Amino acid sequence: MNDDRSKILASIRASLATAAGVRAARGPHGSPPAIAAPPPTTELTVPAVGPKGPASIRAVTGFQGALDRVQGVCHRVTSDAGAADALQAVIADLGVRRVVRSDDHLVIEILERVIGGFELLPPDADRSLLLQCELGVSRATIGVVEYGTIVLSSGDTQGVKGTPTERQRLVALLPATHVAILAATDLVETWDAALTALCSTSGDLPPTATFATGPSRTADIELELVLGVHGPKNQHVILLEHR
């Protein structure tokens, strides 16, 4: 019994050491993030910001740095035309042929500026077609500077319990690549601030709120970090510094 226990523990130690060596060797982002969001550091502490409040340069750069550490990509732009250019570049770089969008008005306006060459589907398209889409574009309700997290709310398109939400849950989850449009004035400092901001004046949360920190990831199998198992493999955030 003791011999078996020793063998099992030795095998676990060896697997942990191997996984740690693989993680340390990866780049260019350095060591890949743990499954949970990384702890905040003092140098990333930013002045408190809130929805529709002033978005400081420090908040914007803090969010960009945090997103980079969790293997997301932040595209900072200063105009809607710049957002369209950034989206065009992502679509071209990935060779995307089919895109699905949410029904957010800003998402639609930005996509109208993007030159064609791909098929564009609405969020209410048949699910079999959505599963064939390589890229989805939706609006992020909030961005959390502390961890580079984006918050996606949906389920109340009529605004019965507060601010209307877009139809974007499948748009953000099914395609291999998700592009989120985020206004700089929708940055908040912490997850607690994000939850507070999500509540309407009546105190209700939206029916669905998804906190996404970088690409979908899991290390359930042999402690090997794998991206894109339960959601998008690639996450891009187009940060609108002018909004």
N, C-alpha and C positions, 0 to 999 in steps of 0.2 A: 504493500500500500504506500509506504513512504517513498519507495523507489519510483512508483508511478507519479506520485505527487511532485517529486523533484524533477522528473522529466517534463511534466506539464509546465511547471514554473520556469524551467530553463528554456523551453520552447517559446513561452510568452515573452521572456526577457530578450531572446534573440530576435523575435519578430518586432518588438518595440525598437530595438537598436537599429535594425535594418530600415524600418520605416523612418526613423529619425535621420538616418544617413541620407536617404533618398530626398527627404524634405529639405535638408540643409543644402543639397547640391542643386536644387532647382532655382531658376531665375526666369526673367529678369527682375521679378518682384521680390527676390530674396526668399526666405522661408515662407512657404504657403501658410495661410492662416489656419488656425484651428477651426473646428466645426462651429464653435460658439464665436461670437464677435470678440475681437481683441480688446483687452482692457484699455481704458483711456490713459494717456500720459500727460504729464503736466505741461509739456511743450505744445500740446494740441488743444489745451483748454482755451475756449473762445468766449468772448463777451456774449451774454445772453441775447439771442435773437428769437424772433417769433414770426408766425405767419403775417405777411403784409407789413412786417416791421423792416427797419433798415438792415440791409444785408452787407455786412462789412467785408472787406477784402480778406480779412483773416478768417472769417467764417467760410467764405468761398474756397480759399486755398486749403483750409482745414478739412472741408468735405472732400475736396479733390484728393488730398493725401490719404485720407482714411479709405476712400473707395479704391484707390490704387493698391493699398495693402491687402484688400480682400479680393484682388484680381478682377475688379471692375474697371471700366474705362470712362473717364470723365472728359467731355468735350465742352470747353467753356466758350460761349459765343456772346456777342453783344448786339445781335439783331435777329429777327425772325428769318431773314435771308441767310444769315450765317448758320442758323439752325438747320435750314434746308440743305445748305452745302455740306454740313457735317453728316447729316443723314444720308445724303447722296453718296458721300465717300464710304460710309459703312456698308451701304448696299452694294456699291461697286467692288469694294475690297473683298467682300464675302461671296460675290457672284450670286447674289440673291435673285431668284426669279419670281417668287410669290410672297407678298407682304399682306398682313392683316393689320388693320388699325382699330383703335377704339372710336367711340363716337364723340370724343371731346372736341370742341370747336377749334381749339388751338392746334391740336394734332392734325385735324383736317386741313386747316389753313397752311400749316407748314408743309404737309405732304403735297398740297397743290402746287407748291413751288419746286418740287423735286421732279427732274426730268424722268420720263418713262423708261421703258425697257424691262418692266416687271409688271406682274398682275397684282392689282390692289383689291383686297376683299374687305367688306364691312364686318363688324363684330357679330352680326346676326347671320352670317353665312353658315351653311351646313357644316356640322362638326367634322365630317369626313374631309371637307376642303380645308378647314382650319388646321387639321393635322398634317396637311401637306405644305403648310406655310413655313418658310425658313426664318422669317423675321416678323416680330410683332412690335407695333409702336403704340404707346399709350402715355397718358399723363401721370406723373407722380404727384400725389397730393402734398406730401411733405418729404423733406430730406433731413436726415439726422447727422449733424456735423461730427458728433462724437465717434461714430462708427462707420460713416459712409453708407448708412442705411437709407433706402427709399421706402416710403409708405404708400401703398396702393389701396384705395378705398373704392368699393363698388356695392351694388345691390339696392340703391335707392335713387333710381334715375329720375323720379318725379319730385325729389326733395321733400318728401312727406315729413321726415324727422329732422330736417336741417338742409345744409347745402346739397344740391343735387350731385349725384356721383355718376361716373361714366360706366358704360358697359365695357369692361376690359379684363375681367378675371382670366378668361381663356386666352385672350390676346397676350397677356403677360406670362402665361404658364406653358402653353403648348409649343410655340416655336423654339428652335434651338437658340435663337438670339432675341433678346428683348432690348428695345431702345425706349428709355423713359425720358419724357420731356419734363424738366423741372425748373420752375422759376426760382431765382435766387432769394426772392422775398418769402418763399415757402420753406426756407431753411430754419431749423430749430436746433438748439444745442444738444438736447438729450432725448432719450426714449420717453421719459416722464413728460417732457414738454410736448412731445409728439402726441401722446395720449390725451393730454389736456387740449391740444389744438384740434384733435379729431372730434371732440365733443361739441355738439351744437349748443346753441343758447339754451335749449331745453335740457341739456345734459345727456343727450342720447349719442351713442357711438353709431357710426354707419353699420349696416348689416354685416359687411365684410371689410376687414382691414388686414392687409398682408404686409408684414415687415420683411423686406428682402435685403440682405446684406451680401452683395456680390453675386456671382453665379451660384446656382444650386449645387450643393456639394454633400457628399457623405463619405465616411470612412468605416462603414459598418462591416465591409468585407476585407478581412485580413489587414485591417488598419491602413489600407491604401486609400489615399484621398482621390476621389473620382468626382469630376464635375458633370453636371447636366443629367443627373439620375432622376430627380424629382421635379425638375423645372429647367429653365434655360441654362445652356452651357456657357453662353456669353451674355454679359450685361453691360450695356452702354447707357450712360446718362448724358443727355445734352442739357447743360446748365445754362439757363438764360439769364445772363448777368444784367440785362436791361429790363427785366420784369420783376 
